[in-house]
Amino acid sequence: REAALNTKKRSISIGTAANIDAFHTDENYKKILGREFDLLVAENVMKMDVMHTNIDTFDFSQSDELVSFAKQHSMQIEGANLIWSNQVPAWITNGGYNRDELLGIMKDYILNVVGHYKGQVKSWVVVNEPLDTNEANQKSIWESVIGPQYIDYAFRWAHEADPQAKLYINEFDTELINEKSNSYYALIQGLLQRKVPINGVGFEGHLDVAIQYPYDQLVSNLNRFADLDLQVQITEADIKLQNSPDPLPEKFKQQASLYADIIHACQEVKQCSGVVLWGFTDRYTWIPNFTHHPDQPLIFNAQYQPKPAYNAIKEAL
Ligand code: XIL
């Protein structure tokens, strides 16, 4: 089967995050989700606060719904994410657990979840956003209680639970070559030196038309990680318009050409497995909640009309 968006060179996957509320209430949403993409990531329902409801309880009901939809539509499933600073259940953040206890909770969680989806979820974001853990909004209980070794443990347990699954690390604002992506690179080199079982590097791709992303730099940045013999992937692409003063039609064009750049960059980098969008319709994008400004970062408008960005991606694929 070919996803409608993916008709010509079939070299990379084209994926999207799926929003469970839209999935439950909006038939148009489901129709496009099943038609246009060949990879699905749950936007929220495969995160720890949803799946690990208490120390001895797991809830896979909503994630199972998305997984069975993906299977029916021959879409690959990516799991996101196992360990992150955010969306940690309150019973953990308020639990006062010590290092050994928290490691025990982590191990039990990873073995259960990855075990539950063994053979079905082909790739996992094992550790999400390991950098910036000192910022107030990114304070990670994992790093502060366990120490930086929490990353090694998480990958080793995920590998133990499903040795076939491709295991990714994931980070934002690392698309270009700069101080942050250099730190990301150094962190990953350390993992490889310690023989941590990592297969891939995710670059979120929350971009902005008001910022320049020189194409050659996107490619050379992806290439330096790929040269570590790892897969790379754009994991959460969306492109904000709100920060540009240009007229809307102009912004739509810039957005379209930046989406095309990401697709082309991924096609050009041999080990790039695909591009995943963080949703597909402006009707349900997370951006306005996050930035507190209206925005239109995705490829269909709120009425499900394809935007110039949609056509640019279709043309590029
Ligand atoms: C976001 C979701 O889109 C929102 O609905 C939720 O309220 C917060 O999380 N980086 C990530 C994603 O890795 O998991 C985040 O998703 C967006 C930023």
Residues whose N, C-alpha, C, O or C-beta is under 5 A from the ligand:
A	BS01	XIL	E43 W286
